[in-house]
Amino acid sequence: MVSGEKADDPLYITAIDQVRQNVGRSGLFYVCDSKMMSMETRLHLAAGGDTYLGPFPKVQILEEALTILLEPVWSGEQPLESVERNGVKIAKGFESSVLLKGKQGEKEVEWTERRLSVCSLQHAKVANQAFEERLAQTEHELSSLNERGRGKEHFRNTKSLEQAALAVIEKHKVTARFQEHLPDHHPNCRPNSPVHHATHCCSEAHPGNLRNARFALQLASYQSPKLNLK
């Protein structure tokens, strides 16, 4: 037992060793939680000849790696397999494999990890709805930047207008979905005269908003005989 402020991740290796000692062998199959899916723990399991299945925590899924993983899906190169429950389609996903290497003491360890990328259709629907609401709110706030009236800020140059627009886009976390088309200040205008042109932005949502489904993605990995998504 450890106090609440301490991480319990390192305890898994001790627990695994105790199980091996009590059972008298390795080659066991562990169903893990996300905390047990640290690289150190997975390496320890593989080094001892054990296999495992568990979900990755979000902190282990880098944004760049996730983009690379999903790009073949957006391009249509990666087919998706449906997951059904009681005849109802509830998710889509695919399997990929990654060769992992590590060192435990003086021992070099190498193993193949299969990874299941599964997207819940219900969670994706909720994520898409929330994303569309953020898009609409962003477009509304961008349009209001150009409204004139008492208490409204007058932008004297395109740079200040651009900074205000970017702040709105970043606030709603839709940076990758907008293209900015800011007006050039007319050369005949007086210095510091207000910029009245509207900031025109267009959303670049992927067809069917499939890209937004990444927020509903669950990535799990396993080292065991081949599993079926169904």
C-alpha positions in Angstrom: 0.0 0.0 0.0 1.2 3.5 -0.8 -0.3 6.9 0.2 -2.6 8.6 -2.2 -0.2 11.2 -3.6 2.2 8.5 -4.9 1.8 6.8 -8.2 0.9 3.1 -8.1 2.3 2.3 -11.6 5.6 0.8 -10.3 3.7 -1.6 -8.0 2.5 -3.6 -11.0 5.9 -5.1 -11.6 6.2 -6.2 -8.0 2.7 -7.7 -8.2 3.6 -9.5 -11.5 6.7 -11.0 -9.9 4.6 -12.2 -6.9 2.0 -13.8 -9.2 4.8 -15.6 -11.2 6.3 -16.9 -7.9 2.9 -18.1 -6.5 1.8 -19.7 -9.7 5.3 -21.2 -10.3 5.5 -20.1 -14.0 5.2 -17.3 -16.5 3.4 -17.4 -19.8 0.3 -15.9 -18.2 -2.2 -13.6 -19.8 -2.9 -10.3 -18.0 -6.0 -8.1 -18.6 -4.7 -4.6 -17.6 -6.1 -1.2 -16.8 -4.5 1.9 -18.3 -2.1 2.4 -15.4 -0.6 -1.0 -16.1 0.1 -0.1 -19.7 3.2 1.8 -19.1 6.1 0.9 -21.3 8.1 -0.4 -18.3 5.4 -2.7 -17.3 4.7 -4.0 -20.8 8.5 -4.6 -21.2 8.5 -6.6 -18.0 5.6 -8.7 -19.1 7.2 -9.4 -22.5 10.6 -10.2 -21.0 9.0 -12.8 -18.8 7.1 -14.5 -21.6 3.7 -13.1 -20.4 1.0 -11.6 -22.7 -1.4 -8.7 -22.0 -4.4 -6.7 -23.1 -5.2 -3.2 -22.0 -6.3 0.3 -23.0 -3.7 3.1 -23.6 -4.1 6.2 -21.4 -4.4 9.5 -23.4 -1.0 10.6 -22.1 0.7 7.8 -24.1 -1.0 8.7 -27.4 0.9 11.6 -28.9 -1.1 13.8 -31.2 1.4 13.4 -34.0 1.4 9.6 -33.6 -2.4 9.6 -33.6 -2.4 11.6 -36.8 -0.1 9.2 -38.6 -2.1 6.3 -37.3 -5.4 7.7 -38.6 -4.3 9.2 -41.9 -4.8 6.0 -43.8 -8.4 5.9 -42.6 -9.1 9.4 -43.9 -7.5 8.6 -47.2 -9.5 5.4 -47.6 -6.4 3.1 -47.6 -7.2 1.6 -44.2 -10.5 -0.4 -44.2 -12.6 -0.4 -41.1 -14.2 -3.4 -39.4 -17.6 -3.0 -37.8 -18.2 -4.0 -34.2 -21.7 -5.2 -33.4 -23.7 -6.0 -30.3 -26.9 -7.9 -30.5 -27.0 -7.2 -34.3 -26.5 -3.4 -33.8 -23.4 -1.7 -35.1 -21.8 0.2 -32.2 -18.3 0.9 -33.3 -15.7 0.7 -36.1 -12.0 0.0 -35.9 -8.9 -1.6 -37.2 -5.8 -3.5 -36.1 -2.2 -2.6 -36.6 1.1 -4.0 -35.4 4.2 -2.4 -33.9 7.5 -3.9 -33.3 8.8 -2.9 -29.8 12.3 -3.3 -28.3 13.6 -2.7 -24.9 16.3 -3.8 -22.4 15.7 -5.3 -19.0 19.0 -5.5 -17.2 21.4 -7.0 -19.8 18.6 -8.8 -21.6 17.5 -7.4 -25.0 13.7 -7.8 -25.4 11.8 -7.6 -28.7 8.1 -8.3 -29.2 5.3 -7.5 -31.6 2.4 -5.5 -30.1 -1.0 -5.6 -31.8 -3.0 -2.4 -31.4 -6.8 -2.1 -31.8 -8.1 1.4 -32.7 -11.8 1.4 -32.0 -14.2 4.3 -32.4 -17.5 4.2 -30.6 -20.3 5.5 -33.0 -22.3 7.0 -30.1 -19.3 8.8 -28.6 -18.3 10.0 -32.1 -21.8 11.4 -32.6 -21.6 13.3 -29.3 -18.1 14.6 -30.2 -19.3 15.7 -33.6 -22.2 17.6 -32.2 -20.0 19.4 -29.7 -17.5 20.2 -32.4 -20.2 21.7 -34.7 -21.4 23.9 -31.8 -17.9 25.2 -31.3 -17.6 25.9 -35.0 -20.8 27.8 -35.0 -19.8 29.8 -32.0 -16.4 30.6 -33.5 -17.9 31.8 -36.7 -20.3 34.0 -34.7 -17.6 35.6 -32.7 -15.4 36.1 -35.7 -18.2 38.0 -37.5 -18.8 40.1 -34.4 -15.2 41.3 -34.6 -16.2 43.6 -37.4 -19.3 45.1 -35.8 -19.2 48.8 -35.1 -20.8 50.6 -32.3 -20.4 52.0 -28.8 -18.0 49.9 -26.8 -16.8 47.9 -29.9 -13.1 47.8 -30.6 -12.0 49.4 -33.8 -9.1 47.5 -35.4 -6.6 50.0 -37.0 -4.7 47.4 -39.0 -4.9 43.9 -40.2 -2.4 42.6 -37.7 -4.5 43.5 -34.7 -7.6 42.0 -36.5 -5.6 38.9 -37.2 -4.5 38.5 -33.6 -8.1 38.9 -32.4 -9.3 36.3 -34.9 -6.6 33.8 -33.9 -7.5 34.3 -30.2 -11.1 33.4 -31.0 -10.1 30.3 -33.0 -7.7 29.0 -30.5 -10.1 29.6 -27.6 -12.6 27.2 -29.2 -9.9 24.7 -30.2 -10.8 24.7 -33.9 -7.5 26.0 -35.3 -7.1 23.3 -37.8 -10.6 23.8 -39.2 -10.3 27.4 -40.3 -8.6 29.4 -43.0 -8.2 33.1 -42.5 -8.7 35.6 -45.3 -7.7 39.0 -43.9 -8.0 42.2 -45.9 -4.9 44.2 -46.8 -5.1 47.8 -45.6 -5.8 50.0 -48.6 -2.7 52.1 -49.4 -4.9 55.3 -49.8 -6.4 55.0 -46.3 -5.2 57.3 -43.6 -2.9 55.8 -41.0 -4.7 54.1 -38.1 -8.1 54.3 -39.9 -10.4 51.4 -38.8 -10.4 48.2 -40.8 -14.0 47.5 -41.6 -13.7 44.4 -43.8 -15.1 41.2 -42.4 -12.8 38.5 -41.4 -13.8 35.6 -43.6 -13.1 32.2 -42.3 -14.3 28.9 -43.8 -14.4 25.6 -41.9 -12.6 22.7 -43.3 -14.5 19.8 -41.8 -13.7 16.4 -43.2 -16.6 14.8 -45.2 -18.9 13.2 -42.6 -16.9 14.9 -39.9 -15.0 11.6 -39.5 -11.9 13.5 -38.3 -13.8 14.6 -35.2 -14.3 11.0 -34.3 -10.7 10.9 -33.1 -12.0 12.3 -29.8 -14.1 9.1 -29.4 -11.2 6.8 -30.2 -10.1 4.1 -27.8 -6.6 2.7 -28.5 -5.8 -0.7 -26.9 -2.9 -3.0 -27.3 -2.2 -6.6 -26.7 0.4 -9.2 -27.1 -1.4 -12.5 -27.4 -3.0 -14.8 -30.0 -5.0 -12.8 -32.6 -8.2 -11.2 -31.2 -11.3 -10.4 -33.3 -12.9 -7.0 -32.9 -16.3 -8.8 -32.9 
